Amino acid sequence: MNDSYYIHNALIVNESDRFSGSVLVNDGLIFEVFHGNAPAGFLMPADTTWVDAKQQYLLPGVIDDHVHFREPGLTAQGDIYTESRAAVAGGITSYMEMPNTRPNATSLDILEEKFELASEKSLANYSFFLGATNSNLSEIEKADSGNICGLKLFMGASTGNMLVDDPRALQAIFEKSPLLIVVHAEEEAIVQHNLSEFNARYGENIPVSAHPLIRTAEACFLSSEKAVSLARKNNARLHLAHLSTAKELELLQNDIPLVEKMITGEVCVHHLWFDDRDYQDLGSRIKWNPAIKTSGDREGLFRGLLDDKIDIIATDHAPHLITEKENPYHGCPSGAPLVQHSLVAMFGFFQLGKISVEKIVDKMCHGPAILYRISNRGFIRKGYAADLVLVDPDDPWTVEPENVLYKCGWSPFEGVTFKSRVTHTWVNGHMVFDRGRFNESQKGQRLVFNNPIPPDPLPQQGKGE
């Protein structure tokens, strides 16, 4: 790995700061960070490529902790190569993938097979969740928290149905898991009761607009509350995935630093972008679990993001074939693809004055690195892996099937015009994406965990002119 880049004339956003500066990348790492230009006489490595950022935003690479890349077993919808390729085009340099593939990744042997696939195919850095079941505690206890991002626990049935509903199993998992527990929280009894009522009323023709009336805010809150209670009882680290209701924010706190939190929360881009009024136009394209809910929930989630009750932004990227999404309610899977568009969607909120670029970086780059204790990523710091993204804030483009990179070939954002564009993405110092062109000669790396993030920038920034 010998790539060397001098990215100059950039607007660097890092650790709540924004400044004109330059970054020197060498041998996969951030070699130096300069305020302004490198000082006169500074000796660049041989064969350094100069990249004029033209005052575009230079950010740490986005870390997405919640994706479904569908490999193995569901590769007609997506696979590690196609979805990681779409991810780096969207500025995502690292991802963590869920276990509801086929077979379900509920053993360490199956999990290692996924890591091997990624080492051969993934253009971004990667990790994979071990999946919890009612009966695999022995596998969970053997897991190495330094090499596996976390344990995914479904406390509500969703795609792939890995529901854990045995109270004794839940207690044991929260008591004994060495891994961060990431929970899909929906109270299954409530969902099934509501579903039976809508079945009686509509039969096979349940309208998709009923989805949030079946998978209700009550179902989400009660399940999240149960998870939080179990975590507190057992002093376990808990992360609430894809929050969809304003009420769930009552379970989170913002009065201590993220690095000290035992209970954390995540919001996905679609729960910030859409609300239940959008079912009329978009129908099953925005059918997710948990469901898109009211405008009040959407606004509450945004407030929770801004006031730091919510710690990170993710995608829950979940591709399905459009023919599958066009099925009637019972046959229509939940989920949609998002990794190519999540960062520019958040920049759309920035351009509306709803969020700062600094906060976007905090929630999409720094926050995941701190929460998961990822080693040497998520920040623009000397000695850290050179995972970097350039974003042009003034290059409008419209999402169309022709420019969608997901293997499934569609996006819920089709027809939306974004004002910003990801122009370059570096993964481990390798420029994998350059204005629509890919250099796939290097693959991503396995993420490493359990390295506490230093509270302050490392002593490093070189002062240029």
N, C-alpha and C positions, 0 to 999 in steps of 0.2 A: 504494500500500500504506500505509494510514493507521491500521490497527488499533492500539489502545492498550489494554493490560490491566495491571492491578495484581493479581498473584496473591499473596495474603497468607495468613498463618497456615498456611504450608506446612512440611513436614519436608523440607528440601532435601538431596539426596544428590549430592555432586560432589567429585571429586578426593580420594577417601578420607576425606571429611569428611561429617558429618551434623549439621545444625543447624536450629533453627526460624528461619524467615526469610521474606522476600518478594522477589519479582522484578517489576520494572517492564519491560514490553514496549512498544516504540514503533517504528512504521515498520519492522517486520520484524526488529528487532534487540533484544537484551537491553540495555536502557538503563541499568539499575541493579540491583544485587543488595544486599539489606539483611540483616544479621543482626537478627532481630526485625522490627519495623515500620519503615516510612519515618519519618524524624525529623519532629517537629512543625514545621509550616511548610513542609515540602517541597512544591513546586509540581508537581502532576500535570499531564500534558498534557490539553488539553480533550477531553471526551467519553471519558475513560478508563473502561473497564468493570472493576469490581472483582469478583474471583473469590475467594471464601472457600474455601481448600483444605481446611479442617477437619482440619488436621494429617495430611493424606494425603501420600504421598511425591511430591515434585516432582523429576523426573529429566531429564537431557538426553535428547533424542529418540534412540531406538535406531537404529543404523546397521547394516543387514543387508547383508553383502558377498556374499551367495550366494543368488540367487533365480532362478527360471525362470518368467517371466510369460507366455510362450507366444505373444507377438505380435511379428512377423507369423507367419501360417501355421498356427498350432495353436490358434486362438482358441475352438474348442469347449470346450477344457479351461480356459482362462483368458485374460485379456487385461490390458493395462496398466491400464485403468481399474478393472476389478473387483478385481484383485489388489492394486493400490495402495490401494484403498478398504479392503480387508480389513487391509492392513498398518497404515494409520493407526489403525484401530480397535484394533489390537494394540500401539500405541505406537511403531511403526516410522515414522520421519520421513524416512529416506533409504535407498535400496537400490541395489545393483549387480547387473545382470541378465546372465545367461549367453548365449553366442552360438549355442546349438544350437536356434535357431528355424528357420523355413523362409521364405526361404533362410537357410542358416547365415551368421552375421555374420562372414565371413572377409575382407571388403574394407572399406575405409574408407567407400566410398559406401553400402554396405548399412548400415553402422553409423550413419551420419548419418541415414538414413531412420528408424531406430529412435529416435534422439534427437528427430527431428521429431514422431514419433507421441507420444512421452512429453510433449513440450511442450504438446500439445493435450489429453492425456488423464490424465496422472499426478497424483494428489493428493499424492504424496510427492516429495521430491527424488530424483534419479535419475542413474545413469551406466550404461554398458554396456561389457561386455568385448568386445574383438576376439578372434576365434577363430583359433588356429593350425592350419595344415595342413602336410602334407609339402611344399607347393609355394608358400606365400604369403609367403615371407620379405621380398620387396620391399614388400608392404603393411605388414608389421610394422615394418620399418625407417622407414617414413614416419609412423608413429603419433606423436601429440603426447601426451607423458606428463602434460601439464598439463590436458588435456581428456578423457582416456580413463583409466578406472580401472585397467585392466590387460589382460594377455594371458592367455586361458584355453587351457591346453594339456591335452588328454586323452591321458595315457599309459596309458589303459585305455579300451576301448570302452564306451560307455554310451548313454543315450537320444540319438538323433540321429546316433550313430556318427561322431565327428570324430576318430577315433584317429590320432595321429601316431606312426608306428612305424619311420620311416627314421632310422637312427643319425646319418647326415650332416645330416638336417634338424634333429634334436634338438640336435646340437652347434651348428649355425648359429644356432638360435633362442636358446640360452642365451648364445652369444657376442655376439649383435648386437641383441637386443631392447632397445629403450629403455624398455619397460614392465615393471612388476612382473609376474613370471610366476606364475600361479596354476595349480596342477597337480592334476588328478584322477589319482591314482596307484594303478593296479592292473596287475600284470604279466599281459599278455594271454595269453602262452603258457601260463601256469599255469591261468588261468581256462578256456581252451579245452580243455586236457588234462582238467581235472576235469569239465567239461561233457560231454565225450565219454564219460567213464566213467559218469556218471549217465544219459546218454541210452541207453547200452547196457543199463543196469539197469532203467530205468523207461520208456523211450520218451517218449511225450508226457505222461506222468503223473508228472513229477518233483514231489515235494512241496516247497512253498515253504520248509519247514524246512531243506531242503538248500541253500538260497541261500548261507549262510555257509560251507558245505562246498565250494561251487563257487568263490565269490569269497572266498578264504581270507585269513587273517591273513598268511600267507606271501606271497601275491600282493601284498597292500598294502605290506608292509614292503620287499620287494625293489624294488618300483617307486619307493617313496618314497626309498629309499636311493640308487637310480640318479639320481633328480632332485636330491637333495642333493649327490651327487658332481659332477654336471654344473654345478650352481650354484657350488660352491666352486672348481672348475677354472676357471670363466669369470668369477668375481667378480660373479655375477648375483644380483639380489634374487629370492627364491623364497618363495612362500606355499603350504604344503601344505593343500589344501582337505579338508574333512570327514574328519578323522582318525577311524578306527574301531577301532584296536587299541592296546593298552597298549604294545606293543613299539616302535611308531613314535616314542614319546616319547624313545627313546634318540637320535634324530636331532636333537633340539631342546635348547635351552639356556635357563637362567633366571638366569644370572650377570651379564647386562648388561641395561641398560634396553631396552625395546621399540624406542625411537627409533633405537637403534644396531644392531639385529638385521638381518642380511642374509637369514636363513632363519627363517621364522615358521610357526605352525600354527594351525589352526581346528578347533573341534569344533562339531557341530550338535546341536541340542536332542534330536533323536531318538536319537542315540548315547549321550546321558546318561540318557534316560528309559526306553528299552526295552532288553531283551537277548533272547537266542535262546529263552528260555522263553516269550516272548510270541507267538511264531509260532503256538502251539497255539490261542490264542484269537483272534488278530487276523489270522493268515494273510497273504495278499498285501497287505493294507492297510499292512503295515510292511515291504514289499519295497522296499529302497533299494539303490543302488549308491554307495559300498561297502555291504556287507551289515551289518545289525545282527548283532553277534557275542555273545560270552559275557558273563556277569555280571562275570568278571574283567577283561575289556576295558572294560566300562562303568565299573567302579570305578576302573580305572587311568586312564581318561580324565578322570574327575572329580578325581583326585589331581593330574593334570597341569594341570588348569585352576586348581586352588587354589594350586599351587606355581609358577605362571607359566611353565611350559614351553609351555603352550597360551596363545595370545595373545588370541583372540577367540572369541565364540559367534555362530553364524549359524544359518540354517534349512535351506538347500538346498530351499526351498519349490518343489515340483514337482507341480502339479496334473495329475491324469488323471481321466477319467470313471470312475465306479464300475463301469460295465459293462466298461470296459477292465481294471480291476483284478481283476475276477472271472474273467478268462480263465485257462486253464491256464498253467502256468509259462512256457512259451516265448512265449506271446502276451500275457503280463501285463507291462506296462511297470513299470519301477522308479521310485519317487518318490511323494511325498505332499505335501499342502498344510500349511503350518505358520505363516505370518506372523501370523495373527490371534491365535495362542495361545502364541507363543514366550516373550514376556515374563512372562505370568502363569504359565506352566509353570516358569520359573526362580524366580519368587516362591514357587511351591509348594515348591521345594527350600529356599528361605530359611526358610519356615515350618516345615520339618522340621529346621532347624538345620544343614543341610549346606553352606550358603553364605551370606555376608553380602550385604545390599543394596549395600554399597559395592563388593564384588567383582563383582556383577552389572553395575553401572554401568561398572566398569572394563573388563569384557570385552565388553559390548554397545554401549557408547557411546564411551568414551574410546579403547579399544584400536583399533577400526576407524579412527577419525579419525587416530590417530598412525601406524598401519601404512600406511594409504593416503595419508597427508599431505594430508588433506582441509582445505581452507581454511575457517577460522572456523566449525567445527561440532564437535559431540561433547562440548562442555563448557558449563557455565553460567557464562559469563564476560561481562563488560561488552564490548559491541561485537561479540559473536558473534551469528550468526543465531539467532533465537528459535525453535529446535526444542525443544519441551518436552512432557513427558508427566506427567499426574497419575495415580497409582495408589492406589486404595483397598484397603488390605490386609485389610479385613474386610467383604467383600460377596460371599458365596458365590454361585456360579452353575454350572450343569451344561451341558456342551457337548452340544447336540442339533442335529439337522439344521435345525431352525427358526431357530436363531441363528447358523448357520454362514454366513459372508459370501463364501466362495470361489465362483467361478462353477461349479466342479465339484460343489458342494453337499454335500460330506462332509468328515469330519476323522478322522484316526486317534485323536483324543482323545474321540470321542463316548462319552458315559457318564461321563466324568471330571468331578468337581466341583472347580473351582478356588476357593480362598478369596479371591483377589484379583481386582480388576477395573480395567481402564483406563477412567477416567472422562472425561478430556479429552486432546486432542492438538493442539498448535500446530505448524504448519509455516511457517517464515519469518514468525512472528508472527501468522499467521492461524489462528484456532481452527477447524480443519477437522472436529473430532469433539468432541461434547459429549453425554455420557451416552446414546449410541445414535443421536444425530442428527448428520447431516453437513451442513456448509456447503461446497459444492463450487464456490464462486464464484471461487476462485483455484487455480491449479495450482502444482505443485512447480517447483523450479529445477534446472538442470543443475549437478552437482557440479564443483568446481574442485580440482585437486590440486597437488602439489609445493610446498606451503607447510609448512615444518617447524613442528611444534607447540611453542610456548614451554614450557620445562621447568617453569616455575612459573606460578601464576595471574597474569594481568595486574594491575597495580595498579588496583584498582577498587572492591572491596566497600565500599559505603557502610555506615556503622555506625549502625543505627537504635536504637530504644529497647528 
